[in-house]
């Protein structure tokens, strides 16, 4: 605990001097806003509370199981909130309401796609993950296959997804802080990095989970107040969505077009591919998958998805209301105008929800929602960092380099070092990717997750004839094809790099890259006649029995 | 897991009942979700006008809005149905298998 005592005052000092710097005033930046005192106070309260939780969790985090899986003692309800918290990231909170604000109906198409992945997770992988795995989804992927190459594949795919996802979150953090706290971008991003490293290294999964649960509660409360407050104001006090839509059409430059699908889905192929990426991408997100190891058994795992789906669905309906509320209350309102920014509002489209909070509840609600949005970034980045650190320590270090011969304490130590490294990477990425649209970045992540992680995970659970060779061929092909096709597609090649017409026409390559992955697994396995392949076929019988019954599952001995 | 235990479970008729009931149920549920979702998104792709038409004469609310929200609610309801059946049927069978073989 001596390290703790040294680090804590430093961070508090940083936070206080950070706020003081901010209070010192604007150093000539146009977009930076006046200091929001309620926001800073509420944020400091949140940080103090979460550091308290981290201290509490640190004393309960002794074994590797504590560190990676919160000791397996999280209930289904708690885990459901934590999963919802992971999913209700700043990118989806700010990004989806911003998309609705900018394009109307199209924002809802994203929400629906992101939600329908959850029942699939419940039916096909939640209980199976819990019954077969220990700390990371790579445990399942490597269950009956050759350890070193499979872990390397799974950990690489996990790290790529984590880092892509991190970019979106850090960009959200930067924009938000610049707008709300009047704090210098670099300082703010460093504070995020330092805090998440503290949560994760000291408190492990237990602290990460509770930070996520608290934040989920705050975010759901805040979003409820803003959404219904906005509905009230935007419908001239009638609380009728119809009235709000009428007012929105009158104000929005696109007029009636915002009430129906716009340019997001252009062709059937694009629609199918987008749907696959959104739906199955969720089932390939390492920071979501690892939450299924924190509950006691398959029944709790299944329950977590039920609660998570309910909260997330409710939240998406709120973001839809918020987007339309923002159209009515912010468009043409001189208080929030900024002709230079996207959508003509202060901070651009991604700040629609935050500006809306001010329009609905004044400075106090703005302060609350700013603090919550910042807290959201902290919580989600912590979960991502822990997932990345687990891939490095549990998969790459313990199982690939040390071949499983490693002392538990040493593994946890490596995980903590990995956390610090990832914290630094997150800070650097946050600075590098400042100007991108966060919602699209998250969508890209989903293509990779759906094509690399999801196929090998699903097939290792259900395809008895899969072999190491098939899994490696399919997994790597999925990862490489998704990454390359995203790179040469419309979003990166044309919009970000400005290289002219895209080489590959689809924004979401999942239709092609998932097909490549599944075909690779199938052909690679079916043509594998090695001795090892025969052993792997036989090993499936025992794996399936454990998967179906939970007999022999980690931490299930209390039965 | 030891081979003899695996063999014992595999030869238990209740295990086969559990596996066949649960497998068919969960794949059917997954397919229902896929069909409903793809019906939604392909309607958007093929017939934007259908989604953009007013819910009733004189209203600006389009058919697409309640449909989108209905898909969200439907997804949640499906998870509830799965839980119901899992609690009532699968868990009972699983418990009985464990009692018999362990």
Interface residues (C-beta under 8 A of the other chain):
Chain A: X105 X108 X109 X111 X112 X113 X115 X116 X118 X119 X120 X122 X123 X124 X241 X242 X245 X246 X249 X256 X259 X260 X261 X265 X266 X267 X268 X270 X271 X272 X274 X275 X279 X299 X302 X303 X305 X306 X309 X310 X313 X316 X317 X320 X541 X542 X545 X546 X548 X549 X550 X551 X552 X559
Chain B: X1 X3 X5 X6 X9 X10 X15 X18 X19 X22 X26 X27 X29 X30 X33 X34 X36 X37 X38 X40 X41 X42 X44 X45 X46 X48 X49 X51 X52 X59 X60 X61 X62 X64 X65 X68 X69 X71 X72 X73 X75 X76 X78 X79 X80 X82 X83 X86 X87 X91 X94 X97 X98 X101 X102
